[in-house]
Amino acid sequence: VVYSAIDEDAPCTLSATVIGEVVRKQIGFDGLLMSDDLSMKALDASLAQVVGENLSNFRSSMHARSELALNAGCDVLLHCNGDIEEMRQVADAAGTLKGTAKKRALRALSFLRAPDDFDVAEAERVLDSMMAMA
């Protein structure tokens, strides 16, 4: 998504203006920020403007997409299509969490707690009851 009134060229996940000025400052979000799926086609429309080069060359470089998202202010990167070569490029660009991103990740992890007890038999009973109504 491009909010042209804020950043006319870059989609939100690649926009330092959207992430830094809107998400971090105006909204005040200081939690761990994950990029959009870097392999999604929705990024394609704006990427050529952001990088100023032929999109077909850029599309092959998930590493470059990853760097753009990190430079814009994303803490962690999301890649969903399962292409192993692209996954390697994303992992290479991401490196090891450090600095503020690492602090945010550790803070997020500190909120994890053991799950509540789960009664499988009761869940199956509820499911069966709901399915009978369908």
N, C-alpha and C positions, 0 to 999 in steps of 0.2 A: 504494500500500500504506500502510495506517495501522497503526502499532504503538502500540496504545492504552495500553500500559504506559509508553510514553515520551512520546507526545503523543496524547491521545485525540481530538483534532479534526482535525489536519492530516495529509495524506499526506506521506510522507518528503520529496519534492521541494519541498514548500512549508513544511516544518517547520524553523524555526531551532533547535529543540531537537535534532532528529535530526541535522541537518547540523553544528551547532556543537558539541554535547556528545558525540555518538556518533562521527560520521564524523571530525571534525577533532581532538577531544580524546582520546576513548577509543581509537579505532583509530589515530589519529595520521596520518591521510592529509592531506598538504599539497599534493597535486597539483591539477591543473585539474579542477574538478567541473562536469559537464554535467547539466542538469536532465533529468528524464524528458520524453518528448514532451508538450508542453503542450497539444496538441490531442486527446490520448487520452481516451477515454470513462471510463477508470478513475479519472480525477481528479474526475469529476462528482459522485460520491457524497459526497465530503467537502467540496467547494468551498463549498457554501452555509453550512456551519458556520464555515469559515475566514473568509469575508467578511461573514457575517451579513446577507445580502440575498437576494433572489429569484434562484435559480440561472439562470432563463431570461434575466434581464438580464445576469448575470455571464458566461454562456457566450459572449455576443456580444463580450465584451471580452478578446481575447487579450492586450491591453496590460496589463490588470490581473493576469492569470495570470502574465505575464512579471515584473511588478514583485514579486509575491508570491514567486516563485522566487528572484529576485535578492536580495530582502530576507532570505530564509531562509538565503542563503549560497551559492547556486549561482554559479559564475563565468561560465558560458556557457549559452545557452538552446537547446533542441532543439525544432524544430517540423517535423513530417513530412508533413502532409496535402496540401501543395501549394496551399492556398487563398491566393491572392495578397494579399487584404485582410488576412487573419490574419498573413501573413508580414510585411507592412508594420507592423502593430501590434507584433509581436515585435521587429522591427528598431528601431522607434522607442523602445520601452521599454529595449532593450539598450544603445543608444547605443554609444559607443566604449569598448573595454576600457581600464581604468585601474587604478591602485593595485595591490593584491595580486592581483587577477584577471589583470591584464596581466603581472605578474611570473611568475605560474604558467604562463600561456600561453607566454611566451617560454622559460621553463625546459623546458616540454614540447617545444617546437619544436627546442630545442637537441639533443634526442635523435634527431632525424631523421638518417638517413644514406642514401646512395645505395643503391638496391636491388641485390641480388646479380644477377649475370648470369642470364638466363633463356633456356633452350634450348627454343624453341617446338616444334621437330621432336621432341625427346625427350618433351616433355609430351604431344604428340599421340600418340606411340607408346604411352606409358603409358596414356593414356585409351582408346585403341583396344583395348589388352590387357585393361583392366578391363571394358570394354563387352562384349568377347567372352565373358567369364566370367559375365556377368549373365543 
